[in-house]
Amino acid sequence: MNAGVVTSVDQLSPEWLSRALGTEVRRVTVEQIGTGQTSSTYRLELDADDVPTTMVAKLAEGEEAARRRVVLAHRSEVGFYTRLSERMALSTPRCFYGSITEDGSSFTLLLEDLAPRRPGRQVEGCSPEQAIQAVRTVAALHAASWQDPSSLELDFVIPLTRERAEFLGGLVRTSTVRFIERFGDRLGAQDPDTLEAMAEAIVDWQLSRPQRFSLIHGDFRLDNLMFSPGGDGVVAVDWQTLTVAFPARDLSYFLGTALQVEDRRVNEQQLVDAYHDELLSRGVAGYSATECFEDYRLAQLHGPMITVLGVMTSAEALEPEAEEMFISMATRTCAAIRDLGSLSLIGA
């Protein structure tokens, strides 16, 4: 049953939840567990039959103008959970209900509560053992849509066209200037030059190797990954940046931002090999380990691109931890670009 959307936490009533879930909800307790500029997340404790006793509600809140700026993100996330997630053969939260308004400015999702899993922490980084779990998870996403033309027809996924690449290129150049102005004195000595070179190359980079594509998460980083205390795999959340693009972008972004620089240098070959092995085990053919590592090298520009755009779209007054997160992402990914000679591969 489509119960429509709720636009504020006060509307998460037993009556609305009963309609949405198709079972009687006698009582609900609501606790906020996350918030953003345009959406909020709540844990629900339910007194009901035939459904879990807890689940997570995610809904669009905040000013209407701000919500309208991210309608594409809303459509991507709701589309993923309601139309794709069960077909993708990877660990994601189960979706019990999802709905979005016609204009995309408001949505409601009722999702599986993943506790006691906890998200990674971008500033701290992760261990190579955790990274192995993550790269296998993202390989499952890519393998499920590897060079599949039907993924290009999904109406909630933003296609990568030259026009789109040039639009993003303009945003990246502007964002890079602002990022360096704001944080330049806290970066490594070579990092501003690397960021500027990335921004100049970003349009051509986005259009590189178009013959290799799949669905990608787009923001596959530690804060969007839920780890089990027992170490039994990773669950990916926050699918607002879902798109069709060069698959290695997720891999490079994750390894370039999640690992301390020295840990990446020591372990990246093993981790890329684990990703490649998982692709092969899931049916991807005609893709060599050498090609995979070259794609990993080229795709490193995704990291600084998302980093500078993230600062530009965040509130002016970032919390200190958020600043540290963005700085750590920039310094780690700039080091990876230099280590791997990523800029030299564009157009090759």
Buried (B, 14 or more C-beta within 10 A) or exposed (E): EEBBBBBEEEBBEBEBBBBBBEEBBEEBEBEEBBEBBBBBBBBBBBEBEEBEEBBBBBBBBBEEEBBBBBBBBBBBBBBBBBBBBEEBEBBBBBBBBBBBBEEBBBBBBBBBBBEEBEBBEBBEBBBBEBBBBBBBBBBBBBBBBBBEEEBEEBEBBBBBEEEBBEEBBEBBBBBBBEBBEBBEEEBBEEBBEBBBBBBBBBBEBBBBBEEBBBBBBBBBBBBBBBBBEEEEBBBBBBBBBBBBBBBBBBBBBBBBBBBBBEBBBEBBEEBBBBBBBBBBEBEBEEBEBEBBBBBBBBBBBBBBBBBBBBBBEBEEEBEEEBBBBBBBBBBBBBBBBBBBEBBEBBEE
